[in-house]
Amino acid sequence: MSLPNKKVINGWAMYDWANSVYNLVITTTFFPLYYIGVTHARYPDDNVPFLGMTLKNSVLFDYALSFAYLLIVLSLPILSSIADTRGNKKNFLRFFCYIGGIACSALFFFDENSIPLGIACFMIAAIGYSGGLVFYNSYLPEIAPVELRDRVSARGYSLGYIGSVILQLVGFALVLSADALGISTGKALQITFLLVGIWWIGFAQITFARLPPSQPAVEKHFAGVFTEGFIELKKVFAQVRTMPVLKRYLRGFFFYSMGVQTVMMVATIFGTKELKLGDTELIGTVVAIQVVAILGAWGMARLAERFGNFHVLIATVILWIGVCFGAYNTHTVTEFYILAVLVGLVMGGIQSVSRSTYAKLIPETRDTTSFFSYYDVTEKLAIVLGLFSFGWIDQEFGMRNSVLVLILFFSVGLIWLFSALYKQRRLAYATTHN
């Protein structure tokens, strides 16, 4: 099946290529390793004073990321509504891209003497990454017909995984060649952070050049941007309330995202602190996860086309529950590697199919950004609560026990997915027998 508007779709997917380097290098591998090393060098007991509190360095990492996503949760609904009413979502995407990329590059100056600067840039980078996604994702239903949304979504995620692996290998080469280049390992990592920002902003220019301008949902403006934005938000909220399958899906998505996103963001720190894995082992493992995730994204897109999105999501969430049980009982490097391969398969698939499922469930509308703000805010709020829960349990009872709460999140999400599937079948039956 050929893709319509191939140039536009490839341009859209290139933003995944551009911004996914943040997710891999900053959230998942190099930055967490560098952050743990820097904070340990400054505070050997790993307890970091910050804003009048003293927290374990791993907990501070979780809380900082959680707070960044909370700011996005509070601001995105109104910003997305403004973007719909004014038809300027590309400008919002560009804004969040630039602040995220600049913040990543500014981590070049982060060391043991500037921990507050590092935390601040880390948070701003997270805001840039997550803030841009709602505007990026909202293009999916505009550029791809319903029957191709699984495939187009998978194309974006696959390009993202490929691009992030390439820059990851560049960073890895810098670390391995540090002595030959006459620099420290820390400086090699700082250069990698600089390259992340350059890569992100640079490749995003392809997306900005190829994406079409969006049409405003309001033809005649009768009030200020905030007033119209709130009216638009209220209208979309009223529509969502009348869509039982979409409501149930969002509830399921919320709970299983608490598990998925938390695993992705703390896996490296878990390997470092619980299994005492070396940096080289961890980086190699994460690269392998990304490569496997490419196969997962494409494979599950095809399965969704054949068996239906909800069936694939239900099976994937069950696999995630198995991953969490495995993580809790993992004590050796070999077990960690086996678990990493399984994580790669389900990570790429669940993200890609989740996005395309939502794109299929929303109605035909010009309010795509406002609708996708519900999707993205649901995910970001899940990250806030997931990371906070994981960090709090880590602080009080230890990191390994934090894994147990993730099983609860996935289980509740699974129940809501079954509910959404049941409701979808009931509605389809009622339609065909009336």
N, C-alpha and C positions, 0 to 999 in steps of 0.2 A: 504494500500500500504506500503510494508516494505521498510526500508531505506537500501541502500547499504553502505558498509564500516561503519557500525554502530559505531565501536570503534573510527574511525577517526572523524566522524561527531559529536559524543558526546564530543570528545576531543576539536574539534573546538568550539563547543557551550560553553564549559567551560570557554573560554576566556570572553564571555559575562557575565558569572557568576562572573568571577574574577574582571573585570574592571568596571562593572556597579555600584559597590559600590561607586566609585568616583562620578559618575553622580548623584546619589541620595544624598549621604552624603555631598559631597563637593560642588557640583554645586547647588543642589536644597533645601536642608533642613538645616542640622546642621551648616555648615560653613556660609551660608548667615545670619542665626540668630546670630551666634557667632560674625561674622564680624560687623554686625550692632550694636550689644551690645558693642563690644570693641571700635569701632570708636566713638560711642556716649559717652562712658565713658571718652575717651580722649578729644573729642571735642563735648561738650554738644549741640552746635548749628548744629551738623551734617555736618559741612563744614570742609573738610579735606584738609590741605595743602599737595601737592604732586608734586614734580618735578617742582616747581615754579608756580603751579596752585593751586587754591582753588576750590574744587568740592564737591557737595553733596556726602555723603558716598555711596548712592545707584548709583549715576552716576559714581563714581570712580570704583565701582564694575563692572558696564557694560563696561566701557572703558578698564579696565585691561583685562577682558575676551576677549573683541573684539580685542585688540592688540595681545594677545597670539594666537588667531586663524589667524590673519593676517600673523604672522610669519610662521605658518604652511602652509598657502596658497602659500607663496613665496618659500618655501623649498620642499614641498612634490612632485611636478611634477618631478623634477630632481631626487630626492631620489628614487621614485618609478620606474623610468626608469632604474636607476642603479640596483635596485633590480631585475628587469626583465632580464637585460643583464647578470648579474652575478649569478642569481639564488639563491640569499641569503636573500629573504624577511623575512624568519624566524628570522634572526639575527637583521634586522631592527625592527621587532615586539618586540623582546626581549629587544632591546635598549630602545625603547619608553616606554615599560612596566616598566623597572627599573627606569628611570628618573621620570616617573609619580608617581610610588609607593613611591619612596624615598621622593619626594617633598610633598606628602600627609602626610607621617609620620613626616616630618620636621615641619609641622604646629603645632605639639605638643609644639613648642617653641614660637608660635605666641601669643602675648598679647598686651595690650594697649601701652606698651613701645617699641614694635618692629613692628609697622605697616608696614614699608617698607619691612621687612622680610616676613610678612604674605602675602603681595601683590605679592612679587617675587615668593614665593613657590606656591601660588595660580595659577599664570601664568604658571609656569613650569609644574605643575600637569595637567593643561589644555592642554599643548603642548604634554605631554606624552600620555594623553588619546586620543586626536584627531589624533596625529601622528601615533599611533599604529593601528587605525581603518582601514586605507587604506590597510595596509598589511594583517590585519585580514579579512576584507571583501573580498579581492581579492582571498581568498581560496574558496569562495562559489561556483563559477562556476567550480572549479577543483574537488570538492569533491561530488557534487550533480548534477544529470542530470536535464535538463530543467524542466521537469514535477514535480520535487520535490523541486525546489528551494524556492517556497513560504513556504512550510512546514518546510524545514530546517532553513530558515531565521527566521521563527516564533519560532522554538525551541530555537535558540540562544537568541532572545529577551526575551522569557518566562523564561529561566534559569537566565538571567540577572536580571529580575524583582524579581524573587524568592530570589536569592542570596542577592540582595541589601536590600530587606525587612528584611531578617534575620539579617544582620549587623545593619540595622537601629534599629531594636528592641533591639539588644544588647546595642547600644548607648543610646537608650531611657531608658533602664533598669539602665544603669550607671548614667544617669542624675537623675532619680527618687531615686536612692539609694545613691546619693552623700553624704548626711548627715550621713547616716549609715556607709559609708566607710570612713568618716572623711576627705572628700575632698570637694572643691567648685564645683558648677555647671560648671564653666569655665574649671576647671581641668578635669572634667568628659568628656567634649566635646573635650578637647585636647587629652585625651586618645583615644577617638573615632577616631580622625584623624590619630593617630598612628596606630590603628588597620586597618584602610582603606588600608594603604600602605602595611602592612603585609599580609592582605587578598588578595589584588591585585597580589602581586608578588608570594605569596605562591600558590594560585590556578592556576595561569598561568603556573606553571611548568607542570601541566597535559596536557595543550595545547601544550607546547613546546615538550613534550615527544611523543605525538601522531600524530602531524601534519607531513606529509611526507616532505622531502626536495623538494624544487621547482626546476624545470629544467630551465637552462638559455635559454633565447630566442636567444642568439647569441652563436653559437657553437664554432666559432673561433674568438678570440678577436684580433682586428686590431688596436685598439687605447686605450687610457686611459679610466677610468671609466666615467669621466664627458663627454668626447667626445662621447662615445658610448651611454651614457644616453640621451644626447640631440638628437642624431640621432633617438633613439628609441621613444622619446617623439614626435618628428616631424612626424614619421611614424604613430603613433597612432592618432595624431591630424588630419592627412590627412584622415585616415579611418573614424573618427567620422564625418568629414565634408560631407562624401558621404552617411551618414545614416540619412535620414530625420526624421524618427520616433524617433530615439535616440536623435537627436538634439532638437526636440520639447519637448521631455520628460524632458531633462536636464534643459531647460528653465523654464518649469513649476515647476520642482523640486526645482530650485533655488528660485523662488519667494515664494512658499508655505513653504519652509524650513525657510525662513526669519521669517515667522510667528510662525511655530511650535517650532523651537529651542529657539526663544526669549521668548515665553510663558513659556516653560519649565524652563528657566534659571532665570526668574524674578518673577515667580508666588509667591514664598515664601516672597520675599521682598514686592510685591504688597499687600499680605495679612497682612504683618506687618505694613506697612506705611499707606495704604489706609483704611483698615478695622479694624486696631488696634487689630488684633487677637493675642492671647497669644501663647507662644512657644508650649505648649502642644497641643493646638487645631491645630496648623499648622502641627506639626509632625504627629499627628494622621491622618490628612487629606491626607498628602503626602503618608503615608503608604497605606491608602485606595486606592489612585490613582494607586499605583504600583500593588496592588492586582487586581484591575479592568483591568489594562493594560495587565495583563497576558491573561485574557479572550479576550481582544480586539485583541491581536496579533494572537492568535490561531483562533478566530472566523473570522477575516478578511482574514487570509490565506486560510481558507476553502471557503469563499465567492469569493476570487480571482480565486481559482481553478474552481469554478462553473460558475461565471459570467464574468470573465476576469479582469485583473489587472487595466486597465484604468477605467472601470466602478466603481470599488471599490474605487479607489483613488479619482475620481470625487465626489462621494457621501461623502467621508470622508472630503474632503476639504470644501464642502458645510456645513458640520457639524461644522468644525472649524470656519467658518465665523459666525455661530450661537453662538459658544462659545465666540468669541470676542465681539459680540453685548451684550451677557449676562454679560461678565466681566465689560464692560463699565457701565452697569446699575445695577451692584451688590452693595448693600449697607449693607446687613445683613449677619450674620454668616450662617443662613440656606440657603440663596441663594448661598453663597460661596461653601457650601458642595454639593449642587445639581450640581453646575457647575463643581466641582472637579470630580465627578463621570463621567460626560460626557467627561471631559478632559482625564480621564484614558482610557475610551473606544477608543477614537480616537487617543490618543498618541501612544499606543502600536501598533495599527493596521497600522497607516500611516508609522511608521518607518520600520516595518517589510516588508510590501508590497512594499514600495519604494525601499528597497535594493534588494528584489527578482525581481522586475520589471526590474531594471537595469541589473541584472545578466542574465535575459532572453533576453534582447535586444542586448547585446554585442555579437560579433561574436565568434566562436570557435578560440581561440588563446592562445599562450603562454604568451602574454603580458597582463595577467590579472591584474597585479599590476598597470601598466601604465593606463589601461582602468579605473580601480577603483580609480585611483588618480583624474580622471576627476570628478567622482561622489563625492569623498570626498572633493576635492577642491571646487566644486560647493556648497556643503553643508557648508563648513567652511567660504567661502566668504559670503554666505547668513547670517551666524551667525555674521560675522564682521559688515556687513551693517545693519542687523536687530538690534543688540545690540546698535550700535552707534546711529541709528535713534531713538530708544527707549530712550536711555540715553539723547540725545540732547533735545528731546521734553520734557522729564521729567525735565531737568534743566531749560528750558525756559517757559514751560506752565503747568507743573505738570504731574505726572505719569498717572493719569487716561486718560488724553488726548493722551498719547502715545499708548494706546490700539487701538485708531482709525486708526492709520497708519498700524497696523497689518491686519486690514480688507482689506486695499488696496493691501497688499502683497498677501494675500490669493486669492483675486479676480483675479489678474493678473496671478497667478499660475493656477487658474481654467481655464482661457481662453486658456493657452498653453496646458493643459491636453486635452481639447476638440480638439485642433488642432492636437495633436499627435494621438488621437483616430481616427479622420477623415482621417489623412494621412495613418494610419495603415489599415483602411478599404479600402481606395483607392488602396493601393498597393496589398492587398489581392485580390480585385476584378480584378485588372489588371493581376495578376498571374493566376487566375483561368479561365480567358477569353482569354488567349493567347495560 
